[in-house]
Amino acid sequence: MKQKLVTILFISIVIVGFKSNFNIPDFSGNWHAETATSEFNLNLSQIKNKLSGSHCSVQMNGKKIDCVDDDTELSLFGTIENSSTVLVIFTSQFSLKKGTATIKKLSDTTIEWQIVTKPSGEYHIPNRITLKKAN
C-alpha cells in the first residue's frame, strides 16, 4: 500500500511538472500605461518561451523621450523562466546603455514592468509601472 501511494505521488508530481512547462503565458501584444505627465508602451512578441520587443517612454510631458525609432527595431529580449515572469535585458534609447527588468503577467490584460538593474547614464523609463493590454 505504501509503495502504491509513493508511485501515485511520483506520477502526480511528474504530470504537474510536465504540464507546467506547457503553461507559459502569452506576453505578446501592445501594452500601455499613462499618467498625467507620462506614457509608457511595450510592443512584445513571443515565440515559445522567447520574448522580444520594443519600448517607448515619454516622460515630463514630452520633454524626455526614450523610444526606438520605429516598432520594428528591438530594444528588449528575454526568456520566460517561470509561469508568470520574464527577465528582460533592455537598451535605453536615450543613453544606449543596457539594464534589466522583469515583466510579470498579472492577468490576460495586465502586466507589471519593474527595473531590476538600471542602465548606467541617463534613461527615461519608469522604474515600476502597471500596463494594460491595448485593443
C-alpha positions as CSV (number, residue, x, y, z in Angstrom):
1,M,0.0,0.0,0.0
2,K,2.8,2.4,0.9
3,Q,4.6,1.7,-2.4
4,K,1.4,2.3,-4.3
5,L,0.9,5.7,-2.6
6,V,4.5,6.7,-3.4
7,T,4.1,5.7,-7.0
8,I,0.9,7.7,-7.3
9,L,2.5,10.7,-5.7
10,F,5.5,10.4,-8.0
11,I,3.4,10.2,-11.1
12,S,1.3,13.2,-9.9
13,I,4.5,15.3,-9.5
14,V,5.8,14.3,-12.9
15,I,2.4,15.2,-14.6
16,V,2.2,18.6,-12.8
17,G,5.8,19.3,-13.7
18,F,5.3,18.3,-17.3
19,K,2.1,20.2,-17.6
20,S,3.6,23.4,-16.1
21,N,6.2,23.5,-18.9
22,F,3.4,24.0,-21.3
23,N,1.5,26.6,-19.3
24,I,3.7,29.5,-20.5
25,P,1.6,32.7,-20.5
26,D,1.4,34.8,-23.7
27,F,3.1,38.2,-23.2
28,S,2.6,39.1,-26.9
29,G,0.8,42.3,-27.7
30,N,0.8,46.1,-27.3
31,W,0.8,47.2,-23.7
32,H,0.1,50.7,-22.5
33,A,0.3,52.9,-19.3
34,E,-0.1,56.6,-18.8
35,T,-0.1,59.2,-16.0
36,A,-0.8,62.9,-16.1
37,T,2.7,63.6,-17.4
38,S,4.0,60.4,-18.9
39,E,3.3,57.5,-21.2
40,F,4.9,54.0,-21.5
41,N,4.3,51.4,-24.2
42,L,5.7,48.0,-24.8
43,N,5.3,46.1,-28.1
44,L,6.0,42.5,-27.3
45,S,6.4,39.4,-29.5
46,Q,6.7,35.9,-28.1
47,I,7.8,32.6,-29.7
48,K,7.5,29.7,-27.2
49,N,9.5,31.0,-24.2
50,K,11.5,33.7,-26.0
51,L,10.3,37.3,-25.7
52,S,11.5,40.3,-27.7
53,G,10.1,43.7,-28.3
54,S,10.4,47.4,-28.2
55,H,9.6,50.2,-25.8
56,C,8.5,53.8,-26.0
57,S,8.6,56.0,-22.9
58,V,7.6,59.7,-23.0
59,Q,8.2,61.5,-19.7
60,M,7.8,65.0,-18.3
61,N,5.0,66.0,-20.8
62,G,7.2,65.0,-23.7
63,K,10.4,66.7,-22.6
64,K,12.2,63.4,-22.2
65,I,11.7,60.6,-24.8
66,D,13.2,57.1,-24.6
67,C,11.8,55.3,-27.7
68,V,13.0,53.1,-30.5
69,D,13.0,54.9,-33.9
70,D,10.3,52.5,-35.2
71,D,8.4,49.5,-33.9
72,T,10.4,47.0,-36.0
73,E,13.6,47.9,-34.0
74,L,14.0,45.7,-31.0
75,S,15.1,47.1,-27.6
76,L,14.4,44.2,-25.2
77,F,15.0,40.4,-25.1
78,G,14.3,37.8,-22.5
79,T,13.5,34.2,-21.8
80,I,10.4,33.2,-19.8
81,E,11.8,31.1,-16.8
82,N,8.6,30.5,-14.8
83,S,4.9,30.7,-15.4
84,S,4.3,34.4,-14.9
85,T,7.6,36.4,-15.0
86,V,10.2,37.1,-17.6
87,L,13.6,38.8,-17.0
88,V,14.5,41.0,-19.9
89,I,17.6,42.9,-21.0
90,F,16.6,46.3,-22.4
91,T,18.5,49.1,-24.0
92,S,17.7,52.7,-23.2
93,Q,17.4,54.6,-26.4
94,F,18.3,57.8,-24.6
95,S,21.8,56.6,-23.4
96,L,22.1,53.4,-25.4
97,K,23.0,51.6,-22.2
98,K,21.6,48.2,-21.1
99,G,19.6,47.4,-18.0
100,T,17.4,44.5,-16.8
101,A,13.8,44.4,-15.8
102,T,11.1,41.9,-15.0
103,I,7.8,41.7,-16.8
104,K,5.2,39.9,-14.7
105,K,1.9,38.7,-16.1
106,L,-0.8,39.7,-13.6
107,S,-3.8,38.8,-15.8
108,D,-4.6,38.4,-19.5
109,T,-5.0,42.1,-19.8
110,T,-2.4,43.4,-17.2
111,I,1.4,43.2,-16.8
112,E,3.8,44.8,-14.5
113,W,7.2,46.3,-15.5
114,Q,9.9,46.6,-12.9
115,I,13.5,47.6,-13.4
116,V,16.0,45.3,-11.6
117,T,19.3,46.8,-12.9
118,K,19.2,50.4,-14.0
119,P,21.2,51.4,-17.2
120,S,24.2,53.5,-16.5
121,G,23.8,57.0,-17.6
122,E,20.6,58.9,-18.3
123,Y,17.4,57.0,-19.1
124,H,13.8,57.9,-19.1
125,I,11.9,54.6,-18.5
126,P,9.6,54.0,-15.5
127,N,11.2,52.0,-12.6
128,R,7.9,50.3,-11.9
129,I,4.6,50.6,-13.7
130,T,1.5,48.5,-14.4
131,L,0.4,48.3,-18.1
132,K,-2.9,47.3,-19.7
133,K,-3.2,45.4,-23.0
134,A,-4.1,47.9,-25.8
135,N,-7.0,46.9,-28.0
